Amino acid sequence: MQFLTLALDCYFAAVLGIAGLAKLDAPAPFAATLRQQHLLPSWSVGTIGRLFPWLEITLAGALLSGIAAIRVATFTILIFAGFLVVQILLATKHGSDCGCYGAASPHRIEGASIGTAALLSGLAGTHLWLVAWAPAVDRPWRLIAGSCLGGIVGWLGWRIQRRRVASRRWQRLVASRSR
């Protein structure tokens, strides 16, 4: 049971961490998607667009740390249940992009998307049950898994930053040659 709990911790940390990084990499498309959905007040879209990716990354780190595991697992199920509710609302309202992974993976909401969101919500519920009732994951295993996954997410963050720097240099070069 410990390894299943750890596997779900790692899975949800990877999903949330990568989704958060994708939204940080391209914040404008995520904010535009939020505006297009008309599910939030227009005055809140900018703030939510800036804070939500950091919330996902923070939750990913909390999942790996094992600190306050029941609270973190509860928050995880609330996040994924919220994603499911949003997808159902958007599917019944009109075809729209969900904005789940920012500009990295735009896709229309359809039955398969809702099924995936329902499956993820169910897995998050299983995760909460395991965290509440199964023995806690031993620290050495959590440290190994967290180091590996943290290294991967850190590397992805570094690559995103390097790509931004290269893009800015390229834009400056093009601007200087066009004068």
N, CA and C atoms as a LAMMPS dump frame, in Angstrom:
ITEM: TIMESTEP
0
ITEM: NUMBER OF ATOMS
537
ITEM: BOX BOUNDS ff ff ff
-5.0000000000000000e+02 5.0000000000000000e+02
-5.0000000000000000e+02 5.0000000000000000e+02
-5.0000000000000000e+02 5.0000000000000000e+02
ITEM: ATOMS id mol type element x y z
1 1 1 N 0.815 -1.199 0
2 1 2 C 0 0 0
3 1 3 C 0.86 1.264 0
4 2 1 N 2.016 1.191 0.68
5 2 2 C 2.899 2.358 0.716
6 2 3 C 3.361 2.736 -0.682
7 3 1 N 3.686 1.719 -1.489
8 3 2 C 4.198 2.019 -2.82
9 3 3 C 3.101 2.56 -3.733
10 4 1 N 1.861 2.107 -3.543
11 4 2 C 0.755 2.665 -4.314
12 4 3 C 0.523 4.127 -3.921
13 5 1 N 0.59 4.396 -2.628
14 5 2 C 0.462 5.78 -2.159
15 5 3 C 1.567 6.648 -2.751
16 6 1 N 2.796 6.153 -2.706
17 6 2 C 3.928 6.903 -3.251
18 6 3 C 3.788 7.081 -4.761
19 7 1 N 3.323 6.041 -5.454
20 7 2 C 3.135 6.145 -6.902
21 7 3 C 2.093 7.212 -7.234
22 8 1 N 1.003 7.243 -6.475
23 8 2 C -0.015 8.27 -6.72
24 8 3 C 0.493 9.659 -6.343
25 9 1 N 1.271 9.752 -5.263
26 9 2 C 1.905 11.034 -4.919
27 9 3 C 2.743 11.534 -6.094
28 10 1 N 3.579 10.654 -6.62
29 10 2 C 4.465 11.028 -7.734
30 10 3 C 3.668 11.368 -8.988
31 11 1 N 2.639 10.579 -9.269
32 11 2 C 1.832 10.829 -10.461
33 11 3 C 1.166 12.203 -10.394
34 12 1 N 0.471 12.467 -9.285
35 12 2 C -0.216 13.753 -9.163
36 12 3 C 0.777 14.909 -9.09
37 13 1 N 1.923 14.697 -8.459
38 13 2 C 2.951 15.744 -8.423
39 13 3 C 3.458 16.038 -9.831
40 14 1 N 3.661 14.991 -10.632
41 14 2 C 4.128 15.19 -12.006
42 14 3 C 3.074 15.921 -12.836
43 15 1 N 1.827 15.479 -12.743
44 15 2 C 0.752 16.115 -13.515
45 15 3 C 0.622 17.591 -13.144
46 16 1 N 0.561 17.864 -11.849
47 16 2 C 0.39 19.252 -11.406
48 16 3 C 1.632 20.094 -11.68
49 17 1 N 2.815 19.522 -11.453
50 17 2 C 4.047 20.266 -11.69
51 17 3 C 4.227 20.63 -13.152
52 18 1 N 3.996 19.673 -14.036
53 18 2 C 4.159 19.933 -15.468
54 18 3 C 3.078 20.888 -15.967
55 19 1 N 1.846 20.717 -15.487
56 19 2 C 0.773 21.639 -15.884
57 19 3 C 1.083 23.059 -15.415
58 20 1 N 1.586 23.189 -14.19
59 20 2 C 1.948 24.51 -13.68
60 20 3 C 3.07 25.14 -14.484
61 21 1 N 4.087 24.343 -14.813
62 21 2 C 5.194 24.867 -15.621
63 21 3 C 4.728 25.269 -17.012
64 22 1 N 3.836 24.481 -17.61
65 22 2 C 3.327 24.82 -18.942
66 22 3 C 2.567 26.143 -18.906
67 23 1 N 1.811 26.373 -17.837
68 23 2 C 1.068 27.632 -17.72
69 23 3 C 2.001 28.802 -17.434
70 24 1 N 3.065 28.55 -16.669
71 24 2 C 4.048 29.614 -16.422
72 24 3 C 4.818 29.951 -17.688
73 25 1 N 5.054 28.943 -18.521
74 25 2 C 5.797 29.151 -19.757
75 25 3 C 5.022 30.054 -20.715
76 26 1 N 3.719 29.903 -20.742
77 26 2 C 2.891 30.713 -21.637
78 26 3 C 1.666 31.204 -20.867
79 27 1 N 1.845 32.235 -20.026
80 27 2 C 0.719 32.689 -19.201
81 27 3 C -0.403 33.359 -19.996
82 28 1 N -0.067 34.008 -21.096
83 28 2 C -1.096 34.722 -21.868
84 28 3 C -2.159 33.778 -22.435
85 29 1 N -1.788 32.649 -23.058
86 29 2 C -2.839 31.748 -23.558
87 29 3 C -3.719 31.181 -22.442
88 30 1 N -3.128 30.921 -21.273
89 30 2 C -3.925 30.412 -20.157
90 30 3 C -4.938 31.461 -19.707
91 31 1 N -4.493 32.705 -19.555
92 31 2 C -5.407 33.782 -19.155
93 31 3 C -6.473 34.012 -20.228
94 32 1 N -6.077 33.933 -21.5
95 32 2 C -7.054 34.107 -22.585
96 32 3 C -8.098 32.992 -22.556
97 33 1 N -7.663 31.786 -22.262
98 33 2 C -8.601 30.667 -22.165
99 33 3 C -9.57 30.884 -21.011
100 34 1 N -9.052 31.356 -19.876
101 34 2 C -9.931 31.635 -18.735
102 34 3 C -10.963 32.706 -19.091
103 35 1 N -10.527 33.738 -19.822
104 35 2 C -11.461 34.79 -20.232
105 35 3 C -12.524 34.235 -21.18
106 36 1 N -12.086 33.403 -22.111
107 36 2 C -12.983 32.839 -23.124
108 36 3 C -14.047 31.934 -22.498
109 37 1 N -13.714 31.27 -21.408
110 37 2 C -14.646 30.334 -20.784
111 37 3 C -15.805 31.036 -20.086
112 38 1 N -15.615 32.26 -19.65
113 38 2 C -16.655 33.045 -18.969
114 38 3 C -17.197 32.34 -17.722
115 39 1 N -16.346 31.601 -17.026
116 39 2 C -16.75 30.948 -15.779
117 39 3 C -16.32 31.753 -14.56
118 40 1 N -15.404 32.687 -14.76
119 40 2 C -14.881 33.51 -13.668
120 40 3 C -15.204 34.969 -13.939
121 41 1 N -15.325 35.771 -12.884
122 41 2 C -15.498 37.211 -13.108
123 41 3 C -14.277 37.767 -13.851
124 42 1 N -14.506 38.66 -14.78
125 42 2 C -13.407 39.161 -15.612
126 42 3 C -12.312 39.834 -14.793
127 43 1 N -12.666 40.458 -13.663
128 43 2 C -11.661 41.129 -12.845
129 43 3 C -10.715 40.136 -12.166
130 44 1 N -11.102 38.867 -12.052
131 44 2 C -10.271 37.892 -11.339
132 44 3 C -9.368 37.072 -12.251
133 45 1 N -9.586 37.149 -13.55
134 45 2 C -8.859 36.283 -14.479
135 45 3 C -7.353 36.52 -14.436
136 46 1 N -6.922 37.764 -14.406
137 46 2 C -5.487 38.068 -14.382
138 46 3 C -4.801 37.508 -13.15
139 47 1 N -5.417 37.706 -11.998
140 47 2 C -4.838 37.21 -10.745
141 47 3 C -4.813 35.691 -10.719
142 48 1 N -5.913 35.074 -11.099
143 48 2 C -5.968 33.608 -11.109
144 48 3 C -4.985 33.057 -12.131
145 49 1 N -4.885 33.696 -13.278
146 49 2 C -3.94 33.256 -14.306
147 49 3 C -2.492 33.297 -13.838
148 50 1 N -2.167 34.251 -12.959
149 50 2 C -0.799 34.339 -12.435
150 50 3 C -0.571 33.412 -11.246
151 51 1 N -1.577 33.236 -10.388
152 51 2 C -1.389 32.473 -9.148
153 51 3 C -1.628 30.971 -9.296
154 52 1 N -2.551 30.575 -10.162
155 52 2 C -2.908 29.157 -10.241
156 52 3 C -1.733 28.251 -10.628
157 53 1 N -0.88 28.644 -11.597
158 53 2 C 0.277 27.785 -11.892
159 53 3 C 1.179 27.576 -10.672
160 54 1 N 1.363 28.627 -9.877
161 54 2 C 2.189 28.494 -8.669
162 54 3 C 1.511 27.602 -7.638
163 55 1 N 0.2 27.669 -7.575
164 55 2 C -0.548 26.781 -6.681
165 55 3 C -0.34 25.323 -7.087
166 56 1 N -0.389 25.055 -8.387
167 56 2 C -0.167 23.688 -8.872
168 56 3 C 1.244 23.207 -8.536
169 57 1 N 2.228 24.057 -8.733
170 57 2 C 3.613 23.674 -8.444
171 57 3 C 3.812 23.472 -6.946
172 58 1 N 3.225 24.339 -6.135
173 58 2 C 3.322 24.196 -4.676
174 58 3 C 2.656 22.908 -4.215
175 59 1 N 1.502 22.602 -4.765
176 59 2 C 0.811 21.358 -4.413
177 59 3 C 1.636 20.147 -4.837
178 60 1 N 2.301 20.229 -5.98
179 60 2 C 3.174 19.136 -6.419
180 60 3 C 4.295 18.913 -5.41
181 61 1 N 4.915 19.982 -4.948
182 61 2 C 5.965 19.856 -3.937
183 61 3 C 5.444 19.303 -2.631
184 62 1 N 4.249 19.732 -2.232
185 62 2 C 3.652 19.231 -0.986
186 62 3 C 3.33 17.746 -1.088
187 63 1 N 2.887 17.303 -2.255
188 63 2 C 2.621 15.873 -2.443
189 63 3 C 3.89 15.054 -2.261
190 64 1 N 4.992 15.559 -2.777
191 64 2 C 6.254 14.82 -2.668
192 64 3 C 6.832 14.856 -1.262
193 65 1 N 6.568 15.925 -0.533
194 65 2 C 7.166 16.06 0.798
195 65 3 C 6.518 15.146 1.826
196 66 1 N 5.232 14.867 1.669
197 66 2 C 4.536 14.032 2.645
198 66 3 C 4.095 14.784 3.886
199 67 1 N 4.358 16.073 3.946
200 67 2 C 3.965 16.884 5.1
201 67 3 C 2.47 17.196 4.984
202 68 1 N 1.747 17.066 6.09
203 68 2 C 0.292 17.294 6.132
204 68 3 C -0.399 16.51 5.02
205 69 1 N -0.087 15.233 4.938
206 69 2 C -0.506 14.397 3.811
207 69 3 C -2.018 14.362 3.614
208 70 1 N -2.778 14.277 4.692
209 70 2 C -4.235 14.205 4.537
210 70 3 C -4.782 15.523 3.99
211 71 1 N -4.273 16.641 4.479
212 71 2 C -4.726 17.945 3.966
213 71 3 C -4.353 18.108 2.494
214 72 1 N -3.134 17.718 2.162
215 72 2 C -2.675 17.845 0.772
216 72 3 C -3.498 16.933 -0.136
217 73 1 N -3.762 15.704 0.303
218 73 2 C -4.575 14.779 -0.498
219 73 3 C -6.003 15.299 -0.647
220 74 1 N -6.535 15.914 0.401
221 74 2 C -7.876 16.507 0.324
222 74 3 C -7.887 17.648 -0.685
223 75 1 N -6.868 18.489 -0.65
224 75 2 C -6.781 19.593 -1.596
225 75 3 C -6.617 19.064 -3.021
226 76 1 N -5.873 17.97 -3.169
227 76 2 C -5.681 17.369 -4.496
228 76 3 C -7.014 16.898 -5.068
229 77 1 N -7.805 16.208 -4.249
230 77 2 C -9.102 15.746 -4.766
231 77 3 C -10.014 16.927 -5.074
232 78 1 N -9.943 17.988 -4.281
233 78 2 C -10.756 19.172 -4.562
234 78 3 C -10.357 19.82 -5.889
235 79 1 N -9.062 19.879 -6.148
236 79 2 C -8.574 20.454 -7.419
237 79 3 C -9.082 19.629 -8.602
238 80 1 N -8.901 18.308 -8.531
239 80 2 C -9.294 17.47 -9.663
240 80 3 C -10.814 17.372 -9.8
241 81 1 N -11.547 17.403 -8.702
242 81 2 C -13.013 17.454 -8.785
243 81 3 C -13.447 18.789 -9.396
244 82 1 N -12.737 19.86 -9.047
245 82 2 C -13.018 21.161 -9.657
246 82 3 C -12.765 21.145 -11.151
247 83 1 N -11.675 20.496 -11.574
248 83 2 C -11.401 20.36 -13.01
249 83 3 C -12.545 19.618 -13.698
250 84 1 N -13.038 18.564 -13.057
251 84 2 C -14.148 17.79 -13.626
252 84 3 C -15.397 18.656 -13.764
253 85 1 N -15.724 19.407 -12.741
254 85 2 C -16.906 20.277 -12.784
255 85 3 C -16.763 21.315 -13.897
256 86 1 N -15.585 21.919 -14.013
257 86 2 C -15.354 22.916 -15.066
258 86 3 C -15.514 22.279 -16.439
259 87 1 N -14.973 21.086 -16.623
260 87 2 C -15.093 20.437 -17.934
261 87 3 C -16.543 20.101 -18.26
262 88 1 N -17.297 19.648 -17.274
263 88 2 C -18.717 19.361 -17.514
264 88 3 C -19.463 20.649 -17.863
265 89 1 N -19.192 21.724 -17.116
266 89 2 C -19.844 23.006 -17.41
267 89 3 C -19.514 23.491 -18.819
268 90 1 N -18.256 23.376 -19.2
269 90 2 C -17.855 23.843 -20.528
270 90 3 C -18.415 22.955 -21.63
271 91 1 N -18.491 21.656 -21.379
272 91 2 C -19.016 20.744 -22.397
273 91 3 C -20.509 20.969 -22.618
274 92 1 N -21.229 21.28 -21.558
275 92 2 C -22.667 21.509 -21.71
276 92 3 C -22.961 22.924 -22.195
277 93 1 N -22.026 23.844 -21.968
278 93 2 C -22.22 25.242 -22.368
279 93 3 C -21.933 25.416 -23.86
280 94 1 N -20.729 25.067 -24.26
281 94 2 C -20.31 25.165 -25.657
282 94 3 C -18.935 24.533 -25.76
283 95 1 N -18.556 24.143 -26.967
284 95 2 C -17.219 23.581 -27.153
285 95 3 C -16.174 24.63 -26.875
286 96 1 N -15.24 24.324 -26.007
287 96 2 C -14.237 25.306 -25.618
288 96 3 C -12.961 24.588 -25.224
289 97 1 N -11.862 25.298 -25.291
290 97 2 C -10.574 24.779 -24.844
291 97 3 C -10.558 24.777 -23.322
292 98 1 N -10.033 23.703 -22.715
293 98 2 C -10.044 23.639 -21.248
294 98 3 C -8.894 24.423 -20.626
295 99 1 N -7.787 24.648 -21.335
296 99 2 C -6.655 25.382 -20.779
297 99 3 C -5.868 24.586 -19.76
298 100 1 N -6.064 23.275 -19.739
299 100 2 C -5.483 22.429 -18.691
300 100 3 C -3.956 22.488 -18.651
301 101 1 N -3.326 22.478 -19.786
302 101 2 C -1.865 22.512 -19.837
303 101 3 C -1.369 23.756 -20.554
304 102 1 N -2.094 24.84 -20.428
305 102 2 C -1.69 26.088 -21.054
306 102 3 C -1.633 25.933 -22.564
307 103 1 N -0.645 26.564 -23.18
308 103 2 C -0.495 26.491 -24.629
309 103 3 C 0.149 25.186 -25.06
310 104 1 N 0.657 24.407 -24.096
311 104 2 C 1.369 23.176 -24.435
312 104 3 C 0.448 22.127 -25.03
313 105 1 N -0.81 22.113 -24.632
314 105 2 C -1.713 21.072 -25.099
315 105 3 C -3.148 21.58 -25.178
316 106 1 N -3.435 22.473 -26.116
317 106 2 C -4.823 22.92 -26.238
318 106 3 C -5.666 21.815 -26.869
319 107 1 N -6.819 21.556 -26.304
320 107 2 C -7.719 20.583 -26.911
321 107 3 C -9.157 20.89 -26.526
322 108 1 N -10.045 20.49 -27.385
323 108 2 C -11.469 20.699 -27.152
324 108 3 C -11.971 19.713 -26.108
325 109 1 N -12.984 20.139 -25.396
326 109 2 C -13.584 19.285 -24.377
327 109 3 C -14.619 18.397 -25.051
328 110 1 N -14.478 17.116 -24.83
329 110 2 C -15.425 16.146 -25.367
330 110 3 C -15.581 15.04 -24.332
331 111 1 N -16.306 14.002 -24.684
332 111 2 C -16.579 12.92 -23.748
333 111 3 C -15.332 12.289 -23.162
334 112 1 N -14.304 12.104 -23.983
335 112 2 C -13.066 11.491 -23.486
336 112 3 C -12.388 12.387 -22.456
337 113 1 N -12.442 13.699 -22.658
338 113 2 C -11.845 14.628 -21.692
339 113 3 C -12.567 14.559 -20.358
340 114 1 N -13.883 14.473 -20.412
341 114 2 C -14.665 14.373 -19.177
342 114 3 C -14.394 13.037 -18.504
343 115 1 N -14.286 11.969 -19.291
344 115 2 C -13.955 10.655 -18.73
345 115 3 C -12.599 10.657 -18.051
346 116 1 N -11.625 11.311 -18.676
347 116 2 C -10.292 11.408 -18.078
348 116 3 C -10.339 12.2 -16.781
349 117 1 N -11.066 13.3 -16.783
350 117 2 C -11.188 14.107 -15.563
351 117 3 C -11.886 13.317 -14.456
352 118 1 N -12.89 12.522 -14.818
353 118 2 C -13.58 11.688 -13.822
354 118 3 C -12.642 10.615 -13.278
355 119 1 N -11.838 10.026 -14.158
356 119 2 C -10.863 9.018 -13.722
357 119 3 C -9.833 9.633 -12.776
358 120 1 N -9.338 10.817 -13.112
359 120 2 C -8.373 11.495 -12.247
360 120 3 C -8.987 11.854 -10.898
361 121 1 N -10.25 12.263 -10.904
362 121 2 C -10.931 12.551 -9.632
363 121 3 C -11.065 11.283 -8.803
364 122 1 N -11.392 10.172 -9.454
365 122 2 C -11.475 8.892 -8.747
366 122 3 C -10.134 8.462 -8.183
367 123 1 N -9.07 8.647 -8.968
368 123 2 C -7.723 8.33 -8.472
369 123 3 C -7.348 9.229 -7.303
370 124 1 N -7.735 10.489 -7.372
371 124 2 C -7.456 11.403 -6.256
372 124 3 C -8.217 10.969 -5.007
373 125 1 N -9.436 10.459 -5.182
374 125 2 C -10.19 9.925 -4.048
375 125 3 C -9.528 8.691 -3.466
376 126 1 N -9.037 7.812 -4.333
377 126 2 C -8.297 6.63 -3.879
378 126 3 C -7.043 7.052 -3.127
379 127 1 N -6.38 8.058 -3.639
380 127 2 C -5.175 8.576 -2.997
381 127 3 C -5.49 9.095 -1.599
382 128 1 N -6.572 9.849 -1.472
383 128 2 C -6.974 10.353 -0.159
384 128 3 C -7.263 9.198 0.798
385 129 1 N -7.957 8.183 0.32
386 129 2 C -8.265 7.023 1.163
387 129 3 C -6.974 6.336 1.609
388 130 1 N -6.034 6.151 0.685
389 130 2 C -4.761 5.503 1.032
390 130 3 C -3.98 6.323 2.053
391 131 1 N -3.936 7.624 1.843
392 131 2 C -3.192 8.486 2.77
393 131 3 C -3.815 8.433 4.162
394 132 1 N -5.144 8.375 4.213
395 132 2 C -5.832 8.381 5.507
396 132 3 C -5.752 7.035 6.224
397 133 1 N -5.757 5.923 5.496
398 133 2 C -5.903 4.622 6.145
399 133 3 C -4.706 3.692 6.007
400 134 1 N -3.865 3.878 5.031
401 134 2 C -2.704 2.992 4.859
402 134 3 C -1.523 3.545 5.654
403 135 1 N -0.544 2.703 5.951
404 135 2 C 0.65 3.203 6.652
405 135 3 C 1.352 4.279 5.822
406 136 1 N 1.967 5.213 6.514
407 136 2 C 2.674 6.309 5.839
408 136 3 C 3.874 5.768 5.065
409 137 1 N 4.21 6.459 4.005
410 137 2 C 5.371 6.088 3.193
411 137 3 C 6.629 6.433 3.975
412 138 1 N 7.582 5.503 3.999
413 138 2 C 8.838 5.727 4.708
414 138 3 C 9.596 6.898 4.083
415 139 1 N 10.261 7.667 4.932
416 139 2 C 11.001 8.86 4.485
417 139 3 C 12.048 8.565 3.406
418 140 1 N 12.852 7.497 3.525
419 140 2 C 13.848 7.27 2.468
420 140 3 C 13.222 7.11 1.079
421 141 1 N 12.096 6.397 0.999
422 141 2 C 11.434 6.233 -0.298
423 141 3 C 10.888 7.561 -0.801
424 142 1 N 10.325 8.332 0.104
425 142 2 C 9.787 9.636 -0.272
426 142 3 C 10.914 10.557 -0.749
427 143 1 N 12.068 10.482 -0.08
428 143 2 C 13.215 11.305 -0.462
429 143 3 C 13.739 10.918 -1.845
430 144 1 N 13.827 9.62 -2.106
431 144 2 C 14.301 9.153 -3.416
432 144 3 C 13.337 9.594 -4.517
433 145 1 N 12.043 9.329 -4.315
434 145 2 C 11.05 9.689 -5.331
435 145 3 C 10.99 11.205 -5.52
436 146 1 N 11.008 11.935 -4.418
437 146 2 C 10.956 13.394 -4.505
438 146 3 C 12.17 13.976 -5.199
439 147 1 N 13.334 13.397 -4.941
440 147 2 C 14.557 13.88 -5.596
441 147 3 C 14.501 13.644 -7.094
442 148 1 N 14.063 12.463 -7.486
443 148 2 C 13.978 12.154 -8.92
444 148 3 C 12.973 13.061 -9.621
445 149 1 N 11.774 13.13 -9.072
446 149 2 C 10.74 13.941 -9.7
447 149 3 C 11.067 15.429 -9.605
448 150 1 N 11.602 15.85 -8.465
449 150 2 C 12.01 17.246 -8.317
450 150 3 C 13.101 17.615 -9.312
451 151 1 N 14.021 16.693 -9.555
452 151 2 C 15.069 16.927 -10.546
453 151 3 C 14.507 17.084 -11.946
454 152 1 N 13.539 16.251 -12.285
455 152 2 C 12.928 16.33 -13.612
456 152 3 C 12.173 17.644 -13.781
457 153 1 N 11.358 18.006 -12.792
458 153 2 C 10.595 19.255 -12.871
459 153 3 C 11.544 20.455 -12.855
460 154 1 N 12.596 20.386 -12.048
461 154 2 C 13.593 21.454 -12.031
462 154 3 C 14.278 21.61 -13.377
463 155 1 N 14.615 20.48 -14.002
464 155 2 C 15.243 20.515 -15.319
465 155 3 C 14.292 21.134 -16.341
466 156 1 N 13.003 20.74 -16.291
467 156 2 C 12.03 21.322 -17.215
468 156 3 C 11.907 22.83 -17.006
469 157 1 N 11.881 23.254 -15.744
470 157 2 C 11.828 24.684 -15.449
471 157 3 C 13.042 25.417 -15.985
472 158 1 N 14.216 24.813 -15.836
473 158 2 C 15.45 25.411 -16.348
474 158 3 C 15.403 25.513 -17.871
475 159 1 N 14.91 24.458 -18.545
476 159 2 C 14.821 24.468 -20.007
477 159 3 C 13.847 25.563 -20.485
478 160 1 N 12.748 25.716 -19.76
479 160 2 C 11.787 26.768 -20.117
480 160 3 C 12.453 28.13 -20
481 161 1 N 13.184 28.344 -18.927
482 161 2 C 13.876 29.619 -18.723
483 161 3 C 14.92 29.854 -19.809
484 162 1 N 15.677 28.839 -20.161
485 162 2 C 16.695 28.978 -21.209
486 162 3 C 16.04 29.316 -22.546
487 163 1 N 14.903 28.692 -22.825
488 163 2 C 14.2 28.967 -24.076
489 163 3 C 13.707 30.411 -24.106
490 164 1 N 13.237 30.916 -22.977
491 164 2 C 12.794 32.313 -22.913
492 164 3 C 13.948 33.265 -23.167
493 165 1 N 15.098 32.99 -22.55
494 165 2 C 16.274 33.842 -22.743
495 165 3 C 16.689 33.827 -24.208
496 166 1 N 16.72 32.646 -24.824
497 166 2 C 17.094 32.544 -26.235
498 166 3 C 16.085 33.284 -27.112
499 167 1 N 14.813 33.199 -26.773
500 167 2 C 13.777 33.88 -27.544
501 167 3 C 13.945 35.394 -27.45
502 168 1 N 14.256 35.885 -26.257
503 168 2 C 14.476 37.327 -26.098
504 168 3 C 15.695 37.787 -26.897
505 169 1 N 16.762 37.001 -26.861
506 169 2 C 17.965 37.353 -27.64
507 169 3 C 17.632 37.396 -29.125
508 170 1 N 16.875 36.409 -29.59
509 170 2 C 16.508 36.345 -30.993
510 170 3 C 15.664 37.56 -31.375
511 171 1 N 14.727 37.939 -30.521
512 171 2 C 13.882 39.099 -30.801
513 171 3 C 14.712 40.375 -30.86
514 172 1 N 15.684 40.51 -29.952
515 172 2 C 16.559 41.69 -29.981
516 172 3 C 17.403 41.711 -31.25
517 173 1 N 17.902 40.543 -31.662
518 173 2 C 18.716 40.457 -32.869
519 173 3 C 17.894 40.841 -34.095
520 174 1 N 16.698 40.315 -34.202
521 174 2 C 15.825 40.636 -35.332
522 174 3 C 15.473 42.119 -35.321
523 175 1 N 15.188 42.66 -34.148
524 175 2 C 14.843 44.084 -34.048
525 175 3 C 16.026 44.963 -34.441
526 176 1 N 17.243 44.573 -34.043
527 176 2 C 18.416 45.392 -34.371
528 176 3 C 18.736 45.332 -35.859
529 177 1 N 18.473 44.223 -36.517
530 177 2 C 18.756 44.101 -37.952
531 177 3 C 17.691 44.774 -38.81
532 178 1 N 16.505 44.937 -38.271
533 178 2 C 15.432 45.541 -39.063
534 178 3 C 15.495 47.066 -39.05
535 179 1 N 16.379 47.633 -38.25
536 179 2 C 16.486 49.104 -38.186
537 179 3 C 17.232 49.658 -39.33
